[in-house]
Amino acid sequence: MSAPDPVWTARLTGDGQIEGTLTGAASDSVLCFSMMGPMQAISGCTILRQVAGYTELQLTGDATRPFVIGFQDAAFRVFNVGWLPARPYIRDQNGSCRDVDFRLKTPPPAAAEPDTPPLPGGLRLVPKPAFWAPDGQVLEVGAGFHLPPDQPHAEAVEAVQALARRNALPALIGGPIPVAITIAPVGGDEAYHLNITPGGVFITAASRNGVFYAAISLLTLITTHMGRLPCGLIKDAPRFSWRGQQLDCVRHYYQPDTLLDLLDLMALLKLNRFHWHFSDDEAFRLEVTSFPEIWQKTRFRGENCLIPGVFGGGQGPTGGSYSLDFARDLVARAADLAIEVLPEIEIPSHAYALVQVFPDLKDPADNSSAPSVQGYIDNTMNPAMPFTWTLTDALIDEVLPIFPFAHLHLGCDERPPEAWLKSPAAQDFMRRHGLKTADDLQAWTIHKAADRVRRHGARPCAWEEAAKGRNDGIGKDAILFSWTGQGPGLDAARKGVQVVMCPAQHAYWDLAISDDFHAPGGRWAGTVSLNDSVNWDPVPADEPHLEANILGVEGAFWGEFTLQDSDMKPMMVPRILGLAETAWRPQNDKATAASIHAVVRAYAPLLKRAGWPHLSSDP
């Protein structure tokens, strides 16, 4: 009979530390766990090893004495359940490992559920159409619609029918009610007219995308109106061309089917850009053939892995990688759903895993020990080292042809301030090229990588920091993603640079939805409620001309707080509905806090059937 799991019993102190005892473990066992940032031993223990938030410590007292740990960053504390120790285990002296049962004494009570808002009147459709003229009649839909032969872009309607089947939604096709499709100019590639009458449905659109979105509206209305469609005319078109959602598949490896589920949800909300983040400090997850070591050695993390159990990796091995065949299947599914896929390769920082695999990315004489914002030491490629460009060029050359969107995101965020400052190779390189600051060296680096992208006939993209340094950094033809707030994006737009707005304060779904201790998520930019997802505008009212340079908006979901795929869904929903409203509706008809709560209630049956539960937010 195996011994029971050791137990770590803890309480939260008033100053944000964790005080606890460990029972059921030998006195010389090593306690291993991960947190949201580097930790420090306060009393009763000694830290033996740290990699970012992954910590190994040994108790220095007997089992009856409590030990205390705290975050190194004074701004951090256990804000909510997501900040507690994740997947702790002990390693005995013989090398064997056992999971540890973490128990928190007297956690704060859960917040009361907000009042349920009434179902909205009118059309229950997200995003709200630009024009809706009801005629007061109702079309009863039983088994669905009939698509007569030779209808233009019939495959777009069939793609929506397939989406309905995958998500247990009502059938779109299979009944007697006719659907007629006409191709005509109605206001842009994604615009459509949808005329619902007692005798049938008439779709007018200029392209396949418009037909697809008309069919999406039809499927949604069947579901939200429970088969009793209000008759009338919809005239619709999006405000922004870029309506995106990012998913971090590095901090947490999502099963391929989960990515496909997300594409379906995006299509239902008329989002059209999937930003696939598969490269970061913890792993490189795409199975490239040019340098297979980078995914073979980093796809799993945990005990005896190159990357320890950061961000809930536990004993492991946890993780995985995505085959090139799956990447092509993902692109094909996305195309069926009118979605383009934007891949991301992180350079020059957020490269801890790559540096572990290939030490030649680092100057051996560099003793900077530059910590990243998440506590990684030396997570930055050195542009003065030749292998940096051997690897970077090979990855760009291999990854770009897989994704026909012909855009590549190059990262360029959160370079540690101390990076390169004590590298003789980097400092000599800067002198020879007339570069005065580390930002100038970053600008030279990201511009060189962007030139490689341009030679493929593709467009470079990067986070807002890529504008730093001399000569506008990456270059004015790149797309910048403004994430720390709207300010950097607006500054870039004023200079003529095109921007995607993804401010954390309104569009980061990994941030906690409320102050409730039981609502997991980050807090560095505050909480992001459902109200916050609509209480903003990407374009300032007093600078309407900037809309020409603001391509659109994008939500982000980073994986630090995700231990299993299902953790993502109730954090992304319902706030992603607010993103869809902001991305589509015209500026003079913005969603409000009251309207978004009402439509979330109307969408609850649809989301439940499709497997997307959601957390409560503020009333």
C-alpha positions as CSV (number, residue, x, y, z in Angstrom):
1,M,0.0,0.0,0.0
2,S,1.5,3.4,-1.1
3,A,2.0,6.1,1.5
4,P,-0.5,9.0,1.5
5,D,0.5,12.2,-0.3
6,P,2.3,14.7,1.9
7,V,0.1,17.7,3.0
8,W,1.1,21.3,2.8
9,T,-1.3,23.2,5.1
10,A,-1.0,27.0,4.7
11,R,-2.6,30.3,5.6
12,L,-2.2,33.7,4.2
13,T,-0.6,36.3,6.4
14,G,-1.7,39.9,6.6
15,D,1.4,41.1,4.8
16,G,0.8,38.8,1.8
17,Q,3.1,35.9,2.7
18,I,2.3,32.2,2.9
19,E,2.9,30.4,6.2
20,G,2.5,26.7,6.4
21,T,3.6,23.3,7.6
22,L,4.5,20.2,5.6
23,T,3.5,16.8,7.0
24,G,4.0,13.3,5.6
25,A,7.5,14.1,4.1
26,A,11.0,13.2,5.3
27,S,12.9,16.1,6.9
28,D,15.4,16.1,4.1
29,S,12.8,16.1,1.3
30,V,12.9,18.9,-1.2
31,L,9.5,20.8,-1.7
32,C,9.0,21.8,-5.4
33,F,6.3,24.1,-6.7
34,S,5.6,27.0,-9.0
35,M,4.3,30.5,-8.4
36,M,3.6,33.6,-10.4
37,G,7.0,35.0,-9.7
38,P,10.3,34.4,-7.9
39,M,9.9,33.6,-4.3
40,Q,12.0,34.3,-1.2
41,A,12.4,32.3,2.0
42,I,11.3,34.3,5.0
43,S,11.8,31.8,7.8
44,G,12.0,28.0,8.4
45,C,13.3,27.1,5.0
46,T,16.0,27.6,2.5
47,I,15.6,28.0,-1.3
48,L,17.9,25.6,-3.2
49,R,17.0,26.4,-6.8
50,Q,14.8,28.8,-8.7
51,V,13.9,29.2,-12.4
52,A,11.5,32.2,-12.6
53,G,8.5,31.2,-10.4
54,Y,9.6,27.5,-10.1
55,T,11.0,27.0,-6.6
56,E,12.8,24.2,-4.8
57,L,13.1,24.6,-1.0
58,Q,14.2,22.6,2.0
59,L,12.7,23.0,5.4
60,T,15.2,23.9,8.2
61,G,13.0,23.1,11.2
62,D,11.0,20.2,12.3
63,A,7.6,19.4,10.8
64,T,5.7,21.1,13.7
65,R,7.3,24.4,13.0
66,P,5.8,26.6,10.2
67,F,7.8,27.9,7.4
68,V,7.1,31.2,5.6
69,I,7.7,32.2,2.0
70,G,6.8,35.4,0.1
71,F,7.2,36.9,-3.3
72,Q,10.5,38.8,-4.1
73,D,8.5,41.5,-5.8
74,A,6.9,43.6,-3.1
75,A,3.9,44.4,-5.4
76,F,3.0,40.7,-5.5
77,R,0.8,38.8,-3.1
78,V,-1.7,36.0,-3.3
79,F,-4.4,38.1,-4.9
80,N,-6.6,35.1,-5.8
81,V,-6.6,31.3,-6.1
82,G,-4.4,31.5,-9.2
83,W,-1.6,32.9,-7.1
84,L,-1.4,29.9,-4.8
85,P,1.4,27.3,-5.1
86,A,0.6,25.2,-8.2
87,R,1.1,21.4,-8.5
88,P,3.6,21.1,-5.5
89,Y,5.5,17.8,-5.1
90,I,8.4,16.5,-3.0
91,R,11.6,14.9,-4.1
92,D,13.1,12.5,-1.6
93,Q,16.8,11.8,-1.3
94,N,16.5,8.7,-3.4
95,G,15.1,10.8,-6.3
96,S,11.6,9.6,-6.1
97,C,8.8,12.2,-6.2
98,R,5.3,12.4,-4.7
99,D,2.6,15.0,-5.3
100,V,1.8,17.2,-2.3
101,D,-1.8,18.0,-1.3
102,F,-1.9,21.8,-0.8
103,R,-4.6,23.0,1.6
104,L,-5.4,26.6,2.3
105,K,-6.9,27.3,5.8
106,T,-10.0,29.5,5.8
107,P,-9.9,30.9,2.3
108,P,-12.0,34.1,1.8
109,P,-15.6,33.4,1.0
110,A,-16.8,33.5,-2.5
111,A,-18.5,36.7,-3.7
112,A,-22.3,36.8,-4.1
113,E,-23.6,36.1,-7.6
114,P,-24.8,39.3,-9.3
115,D,-28.4,39.7,-10.2
116,T,-29.5,38.1,-13.5
117,P,-30.2,40.7,-16.1
118,P,-33.5,40.4,-18.1
119,L,-33.3,39.0,-21.6
120,P,-32.9,41.7,-24.1
121,G,-35.6,42.8,-26.4
122,G,-35.0,43.1,-30.1
123,L,-32.4,41.1,-31.9
124,R,-30.3,38.8,-29.8
125,L,-27.1,38.9,-31.9
126,V,-23.5,39.6,-31.1
127,P,-22.1,41.7,-32.5
128,K,-25.1,43.9,-32.9
129,P,-25.8,44.6,-36.6
130,A,-25.3,48.1,-38.1
131,F,-28.9,48.2,-39.2
132,W,-32.0,46.2,-38.2
133,A,-35.5,47.0,-39.4
134,P,-38.1,44.5,-38.0
135,D,-41.4,44.1,-39.7
136,G,-43.2,42.5,-36.7
137,Q,-43.6,39.0,-38.2
138,V,-42.0,35.8,-37.0
139,L,-40.5,32.9,-39.1
140,E,-40.9,29.5,-37.4
141,V,-37.8,27.4,-38.1
142,G,-38.1,23.7,-37.4
143,A,-35.6,21.5,-39.1
144,G,-33.7,24.3,-40.7
145,F,-33.3,25.8,-44.2
146,H,-33.1,24.5,-47.7
147,L,-30.2,25.6,-49.9
148,P,-31.3,25.3,-53.6
149,P,-28.7,24.0,-56.1
150,D,-26.2,26.3,-57.7
151,Q,-26.3,29.0,-55.0
152,P,-23.1,31.2,-55.1
153,H,-20.7,30.5,-52.2
154,A,-22.9,27.7,-51.0
155,E,-19.8,26.2,-49.3
156,A,-19.8,29.2,-46.9
157,V,-23.3,28.1,-45.7
158,E,-22.1,24.5,-45.5
159,A,-19.1,25.6,-43.4
160,V,-21.6,27.2,-40.9
161,Q,-23.7,24.0,-41.0
162,A,-20.5,22.0,-40.1
163,L,-19.8,24.4,-37.2
164,A,-23.3,23.9,-35.9
165,R,-22.9,20.1,-35.9
166,R,-19.5,20.3,-34.1
167,N,-21.0,22.5,-31.4
168,A,-24.4,20.8,-30.8
169,L,-26.2,23.8,-32.2
170,P,-29.5,23.6,-34.1
171,A,-29.2,22.5,-37.7
172,L,-28.9,25.3,-40.3
173,I,-29.6,23.2,-43.3
174,G,-32.1,20.3,-43.6
175,G,-35.5,21.9,-43.6
176,P,-37.9,23.2,-46.2
177,I,-37.4,27.0,-45.8
178,P,-35.5,28.3,-48.9
179,V,-32.3,30.4,-48.7
180,A,-31.5,32.5,-51.7
181,I,-28.0,34.0,-52.2
182,T,-27.2,37.0,-54.4
183,I,-23.8,38.3,-55.1
184,A,-23.8,42.1,-55.3
185,P,-21.8,45.0,-53.9
186,V,-23.3,45.9,-50.4
187,G,-20.4,47.7,-48.8
188,G,-17.2,45.7,-48.5
189,D,-15.8,42.2,-48.4
190,E,-17.3,41.3,-45.1
191,A,-20.6,43.2,-45.5
192,Y,-24.0,41.4,-46.0
193,H,-27.7,42.0,-46.1
194,L,-30.0,39.4,-44.5
195,N,-33.7,39.6,-45.2
196,I,-35.8,37.3,-43.1
197,T,-39.4,36.9,-44.4
198,P,-42.2,34.5,-43.6
199,G,-41.6,32.9,-47.0
200,G,-37.8,32.5,-46.9
201,V,-34.4,34.1,-46.3
202,F,-32.5,36.2,-48.8
203,I,-28.8,36.8,-48.5
204,T,-27.0,39.5,-50.4
205,A,-23.2,39.9,-50.2
206,A,-20.2,40.9,-52.3
207,S,-18.0,37.9,-51.4
208,R,-17.8,34.5,-49.7
209,N,-17.0,36.2,-46.4
210,G,-20.2,38.2,-46.5
211,V,-22.2,35.1,-47.2
212,F,-20.5,33.3,-44.3
213,Y,-21.3,36.1,-41.8
214,A,-24.9,36.2,-43.0
215,A,-25.1,32.4,-42.3
216,I,-23.5,32.9,-38.9
217,S,-26.1,35.5,-38.0
218,L,-28.9,33.1,-39.2
219,L,-27.5,30.2,-37.1
220,T,-27.1,32.5,-34.0
221,L,-30.7,33.8,-34.3
222,I,-32.1,30.3,-34.6
223,T,-30.4,29.5,-31.3
224,T,-30.9,32.7,-29.3
225,H,-34.5,33.1,-30.4
226,M,-35.3,29.4,-29.9
227,G,-36.3,28.8,-33.5
228,R,-38.7,31.8,-33.8
229,L,-36.8,34.2,-35.9
230,P,-38.0,37.8,-36.0
231,C,-38.6,38.9,-39.6
232,G,-37.0,42.0,-41.0
233,L,-33.9,43.3,-42.8
234,I,-30.3,43.3,-41.5
235,K,-27.7,45.4,-43.2
236,D,-24.3,44.8,-41.6
237,A,-20.6,45.4,-42.0
238,P,-17.7,45.6,-39.5
239,R,-16.1,48.7,-38.2
240,F,-12.6,47.2,-38.1
241,S,-10.9,44.8,-40.5
242,W,-8.8,43.2,-37.7
243,R,-10.9,41.5,-35.1
244,G,-8.5,39.1,-33.3
245,Q,-8.0,36.7,-30.5
246,Q,-4.5,35.6,-29.3
247,L,-3.9,32.3,-27.4
248,D,-0.7,31.5,-25.5
249,C,0.1,27.9,-26.2
250,V,3.5,28.0,-24.5
251,R,2.8,28.6,-20.8
252,H,0.1,26.0,-21.2
253,Y,-0.1,23.4,-24.0
254,Y,-3.6,23.2,-25.3
255,Q,-4.8,20.1,-27.0
256,P,-5.3,20.6,-30.8
257,D,-9.1,20.2,-30.5
258,T,-9.2,23.1,-28.0
259,L,-7.6,25.4,-30.6
260,L,-10.2,24.3,-33.1
261,D,-13.0,24.9,-30.5
262,L,-11.7,28.5,-30.1
263,L,-11.8,29.0,-33.9
264,D,-15.5,28.0,-33.8
265,L,-16.2,30.5,-31.0
266,M,-14.4,33.2,-32.9
267,A,-16.4,32.5,-36.0
268,L,-19.7,32.7,-34.1
269,L,-18.7,36.2,-32.9
270,K,-17.3,37.3,-36.3
271,L,-13.7,37.5,-35.2
272,N,-11.3,37.0,-38.1
273,R,-7.7,36.9,-36.8
274,F,-6.3,34.0,-34.7
275,H,-2.9,35.0,-33.2
276,W,-1.1,31.8,-32.4
277,H,1.6,32.2,-29.8
278,F,3.7,29.1,-29.8
279,S,7.2,30.5,-28.9
280,D,8.2,31.9,-25.5
281,D,10.5,31.4,-22.5
282,E,9.0,28.0,-21.6
283,A,9.0,26.2,-24.9
284,F,8.9,26.3,-28.7
285,R,5.9,24.1,-29.7
286,L,5.8,24.0,-33.5
287,E,7.6,20.9,-34.9
288,V,9.9,22.7,-37.3
289,T,12.3,20.6,-39.3
290,S,15.1,23.2,-39.5
291,F,16.1,22.9,-35.9
292,P,14.0,20.1,-34.3
293,E,15.9,20.3,-31.1
294,I,14.0,23.4,-30.0
295,W,10.7,21.6,-29.7
296,Q,12.0,18.1,-28.9
297,K,13.9,19.4,-25.8
298,T,11.3,22.0,-24.6
299,R,7.9,20.6,-25.4
300,F,7.7,18.9,-22.0
301,R,8.6,20.4,-18.6
302,G,8.8,19.1,-15.1
303,E,11.2,16.8,-13.1
304,N,14.3,15.8,-15.1
305,C,13.3,18.0,-18.1
306,L,15.4,20.8,-19.5
307,I,12.6,23.3,-18.4
308,P,11.4,22.6,-14.8
309,G,7.8,22.7,-13.7
310,V,7.2,26.4,-14.1
311,F,3.6,27.7,-14.2
312,G,2.0,24.5,-12.8
313,G,4.2,22.0,-14.7
314,G,4.5,19.9,-11.5
315,Q,6.4,16.6,-11.7
316,G,5.4,16.3,-15.3
317,P,6.2,15.7,-17.9
318,T,3.5,18.1,-19.0
319,G,3.1,19.8,-22.3
320,G,3.4,18.8,-26.0
321,S,4.1,20.1,-29.5
322,Y,2.1,20.8,-32.6
323,S,2.9,18.9,-35.8
324,L,3.3,20.8,-39.1
325,D,0.3,18.7,-40.4
326,F,-1.8,20.1,-37.5
327,A,-0.6,23.6,-38.3
328,R,-1.8,23.2,-41.9
329,D,-5.1,21.7,-40.7
330,L,-5.6,24.6,-38.4
331,V,-5.0,27.0,-41.2
332,A,-7.5,25.1,-43.4
333,R,-10.2,25.1,-40.7
334,A,-9.6,28.8,-40.0
335,A,-10.0,29.5,-43.7
336,D,-13.4,27.7,-43.7
337,L,-14.4,30.0,-40.9
338,A,-13.2,33.3,-42.5
339,I,-10.2,33.5,-40.1
340,E,-6.6,34.2,-40.9
341,V,-3.9,32.7,-38.7
342,L,-1.0,35.0,-37.4
343,P,2.0,32.9,-36.1
344,E,4.4,34.4,-33.6
345,I,8.1,33.8,-33.1
346,E,9.5,35.6,-30.1
347,I,12.7,37.5,-30.6
348,P,15.0,38.7,-29.1
349,S,13.7,38.1,-25.6
350,H,11.3,35.6,-24.1
351,A,13.8,33.1,-25.4
352,Y,14.9,31.3,-22.2
353,A,14.0,27.9,-23.6
354,L,15.9,28.5,-26.9
355,V,19.0,29.7,-25.0
356,Q,18.9,26.5,-22.9
357,V,18.9,24.4,-26.0
358,F,21.5,26.5,-27.9
359,P,23.9,28.3,-25.6
360,D,25.5,29.9,-28.7
361,L,22.6,32.4,-28.7
362,K,24.4,34.0,-25.8
363,D,27.8,35.7,-25.5
364,P,29.9,33.3,-23.3
365,A,31.6,36.4,-21.8
366,D,28.4,38.1,-20.9
367,N,27.9,38.2,-17.1
368,S,24.9,40.4,-17.1
369,S,22.6,37.8,-15.5
370,A,19.7,40.0,-16.7
371,P,16.4,39.0,-15.0
372,S,13.2,39.1,-17.0
373,V,10.0,40.5,-15.7
374,Q,9.0,37.0,-14.8
375,G,12.3,36.1,-13.2
376,Y,14.1,34.2,-16.0
377,I,17.9,34.8,-16.0
378,D,19.4,35.4,-19.5
379,N,16.3,34.9,-21.7
380,T,17.5,37.2,-24.5
381,M,19.2,36.2,-27.7
382,N,22.4,38.2,-28.4
383,P,22.3,39.8,-31.9
384,A,26.1,39.9,-32.0
385,M,26.3,36.1,-32.0
386,P,26.2,34.6,-35.5
387,F,24.0,31.6,-34.4
388,T,21.3,34.0,-33.4
389,W,20.8,34.8,-37.1
390,T,21.3,31.2,-38.3
391,L,18.4,30.2,-36.1
392,T,16.2,33.2,-36.6
393,D,16.5,33.2,-40.4
394,A,15.8,29.4,-40.5
395,L,12.7,29.8,-38.4
396,I,11.3,32.7,-40.4
397,D,12.0,30.8,-43.7
398,E,10.2,27.7,-42.5
399,V,7.3,29.1,-40.6
400,L,6.1,31.8,-43.0
401,P,5.2,29.4,-45.9
402,I,2.9,27.4,-43.6
403,F,0.6,30.4,-43.0
404,P,-0.8,32.0,-46.2
405,F,-1.9,35.1,-44.3
406,A,1.7,36.3,-45.1
407,H,2.1,38.1,-41.7
408,L,4.6,37.1,-39.0
409,H,4.6,38.4,-35.5
410,L,8.2,38.8,-34.2
411,G,7.5,39.5,-30.5
412,C,10.0,42.1,-29.3
413,D,8.3,42.7,-25.9
414,E,9.7,42.9,-22.4
415,R,13.5,42.9,-23.1
416,P,15.2,42.9,-19.7
417,P,16.8,46.4,-19.1
418,E,20.1,44.8,-18.3
419,A,20.3,42.6,-21.3
420,W,23.5,43.0,-23.5
421,L,24.9,45.7,-21.2
422,K,27.7,43.5,-20.0
423,S,28.2,41.5,-23.2
424,P,31.6,42.4,-24.7
425,A,30.4,41.1,-28.1
426,A,27.2,43.2,-28.0
427,Q,29.1,46.3,-26.8
428,D,31.7,46.0,-29.6
429,F,28.9,45.4,-32.1
430,M,27.1,48.6,-31.0
431,R,30.3,50.6,-31.3
432,R,30.9,49.3,-34.8
433,H,27.4,50.1,-36.0
434,G,27.0,53.4,-34.2
435,L,24.3,52.2,-31.8
436,K,24.2,54.3,-28.6
437,T,21.7,52.4,-26.5
438,A,20.3,48.9,-25.9
439,D,17.1,50.2,-27.5
440,D,19.1,51.0,-30.6
441,L,20.5,47.5,-30.7
442,Q,17.0,46.1,-30.3
443,A,15.8,48.3,-33.1
444,W,18.7,47.0,-35.3
445,T,17.8,43.4,-34.4
446,I,14.1,43.6,-35.0
447,H,14.5,45.5,-38.2
448,K,16.9,42.9,-39.5
449,A,14.5,40.1,-38.7
450,A,11.6,42.2,-40.2
451,D,13.7,42.5,-43.4
452,R,13.8,38.7,-43.6
453,V,10.0,38.7,-43.4
454,R,9.7,41.3,-46.1
455,R,11.9,39.3,-48.5
456,H,9.2,36.6,-48.3
457,G,6.6,39.2,-49.5
458,A,5.1,39.1,-46.0
459,R,4.4,41.8,-43.4
460,P,6.2,42.0,-40.1
461,C,4.2,42.5,-36.9
462,A,5.4,43.0,-33.3
463,W,4.5,44.2,-29.8
464,E,4.6,48.0,-29.1
465,E,8.2,47.9,-27.9
466,A,9.4,47.2,-31.4
467,A,9.0,51.0,-32.1
468,K,11.8,51.8,-29.7
469,G,15.3,52.8,-30.7
470,R,16.7,54.6,-33.7
471,N,14.9,54.9,-37.1
472,D,11.5,53.9,-35.6
473,G,12.7,50.5,-34.6
474,I,11.1,47.7,-36.7
475,G,10.0,50.2,-39.5
476,K,6.8,52.1,-40.2
477,D,5.4,49.4,-42.6
478,A,5.1,46.9,-39.7
479,I,1.9,46.4,-37.6
480,L,2.4,47.2,-33.9
481,F,0.3,45.6,-31.1
482,S,-0.4,48.0,-28.3
483,W,-0.8,46.0,-25.1
484,T,0.3,48.0,-22.0
485,G,-2.5,50.4,-22.7
486,Q,-3.8,52.5,-25.6
487,G,-1.1,55.2,-25.3
488,P,1.7,53.5,-27.2
489,G,-0.7,52.5,-30.0
490,L,-2.0,56.0,-30.3
491,D,1.5,57.4,-30.4
492,A,2.4,55.0,-33.3
493,A,-0.8,55.8,-35.1
494,R,0.0,59.5,-35.0
495,K,3.3,58.7,-36.7
496,G,1.5,56.9,-39.5
497,V,2.1,53.3,-38.2
498,Q,-0.7,50.9,-38.4
499,V,-1.8,49.4,-35.0
500,V,-3.9,46.7,-33.5
501,M,-5.3,47.7,-30.1
502,C,-5.1,45.0,-27.4
503,P,-4.8,47.0,-24.1
504,A,-4.6,44.7,-21.1
505,Q,-7.1,46.9,-19.2
506,H,-9.8,46.0,-21.6
507,A,-8.8,42.9,-23.6
508,Y,-6.6,40.5,-21.5
509,W,-8.8,37.6,-20.5
510,D,-6.1,36.0,-18.3
511,L,-6.5,39.0,-15.9
512,A,-9.0,38.3,-13.1
513,I,-12.6,39.3,-13.9
514,S,-13.2,40.7,-10.4
515,D,-11.6,41.1,-6.9
516,D,-13.2,37.8,-5.8
517,F,-10.5,35.6,-4.3
518,H,-12.0,32.6,-6.2
519,A,-11.7,34.3,-9.6
520,P,-8.3,33.4,-10.9
521,G,-6.1,35.6,-12.9
522,G,-3.4,38.2,-13.1
523,R,-3.6,41.7,-11.5
524,W,-0.7,43.7,-13.0
525,A,-3.1,45.8,-15.0
526,G,-6.0,45.6,-12.5
527,T,-9.1,43.4,-13.0
528,V,-10.9,43.3,-16.3
529,S,-14.7,43.0,-15.9
530,L,-17.3,42.4,-18.5
531,N,-18.0,46.1,-18.3
532,D,-14.4,46.9,-19.0
533,S,-14.5,44.9,-22.3
534,V,-16.9,47.5,-23.8
535,N,-16.2,50.6,-21.8
536,W,-13.6,51.9,-24.2
537,D,-13.0,53.0,-27.7
538,P,-9.9,52.1,-29.8
539,V,-10.1,55.6,-31.4
540,P,-10.2,58.8,-29.3
541,A,-13.3,60.9,-30.0
542,D,-11.2,64.0,-30.5
543,E,-8.8,62.3,-33.0
544,P,-11.2,60.5,-35.4
545,H,-8.6,60.6,-38.2
546,L,-6.5,58.0,-36.3
547,E,-9.0,55.3,-37.3
548,A,-7.2,55.1,-40.6
549,N,-4.2,53.7,-38.8
550,I,-6.0,51.6,-36.2
551,L,-6.6,48.3,-38.0
552,G,-8.7,46.9,-35.2
553,V,-8.7,45.2,-31.8
554,E,-7.5,41.9,-30.4
555,G,-8.1,40.0,-27.2
556,A,-5.3,38.0,-25.5
557,F,-5.2,35.0,-23.3
558,W,-1.8,34.2,-21.7
559,G,-1.4,30.8,-20.1
560,E,0.3,31.4,-16.7
561,F,-2.9,30.7,-14.8
562,T,-4.0,27.7,-16.9
563,L,-3.4,24.2,-15.5
564,Q,-5.9,22.4,-17.9
565,D,-7.6,23.4,-21.1
566,S,-11.0,23.9,-19.4
567,D,-9.5,26.6,-17.2
568,M,-9.3,28.9,-20.2
569,K,-12.9,28.8,-21.3
570,P,-14.7,30.4,-18.3
571,M,-12.1,33.2,-18.2
572,M,-12.3,34.1,-21.9
573,V,-16.1,33.9,-21.9
574,P,-18.1,36.1,-21.5
575,R,-15.6,38.9,-22.0
576,I,-14.8,37.9,-25.5
577,L,-18.3,38.9,-26.4
578,G,-17.4,42.5,-25.4
579,L,-14.4,42.4,-27.7
580,A,-16.7,41.3,-30.6
581,E,-19.0,44.2,-30.0
582,T,-16.1,46.7,-29.8
583,A,-14.5,45.3,-33.0
584,W,-17.7,45.3,-35.1
585,R,-20.2,48.0,-34.0
586,P,-19.9,51.6,-35.3
587,Q,-18.5,54.2,-33.0
588,N,-21.9,56.0,-32.8
589,D,-23.6,52.8,-31.6
590,K,-21.2,51.3,-29.0
591,A,-22.2,48.6,-26.6
592,T,-22.8,49.6,-23.0
593,A,-22.5,47.8,-19.7
594,A,-26.2,47.2,-19.6
595,S,-26.4,45.9,-23.2
596,I,-23.4,43.5,-22.9
597,H,-24.8,41.9,-19.7
598,A,-28.2,41.4,-21.4
599,V,-26.8,39.8,-24.5
600,V,-24.5,37.5,-22.4
601,R,-27.7,36.2,-20.8
602,A,-29.2,35.7,-24.2
603,Y,-26.1,33.8,-25.4
604,A,-25.9,31.6,-22.3
605,P,-27.8,28.7,-23.9
606,L,-25.7,28.9,-27.1
607,L,-22.5,29.0,-25.1
608,K,-23.5,26.2,-22.9
609,R,-24.4,23.9,-25.8
610,A,-21.1,24.7,-27.5
611,G,-19.1,23.9,-24.3
612,W,-18.2,27.4,-23.2
613,P,-19.1,28.0,-19.5
614,H,-18.4,31.4,-18.1
615,L,-17.6,33.2,-14.8
616,S,-19.7,35.9,-13.3
617,S,-18.7,39.5,-13.5
618,D,-19.8,42.7,-12.0
619,P,-23.6,43.5,-12.3
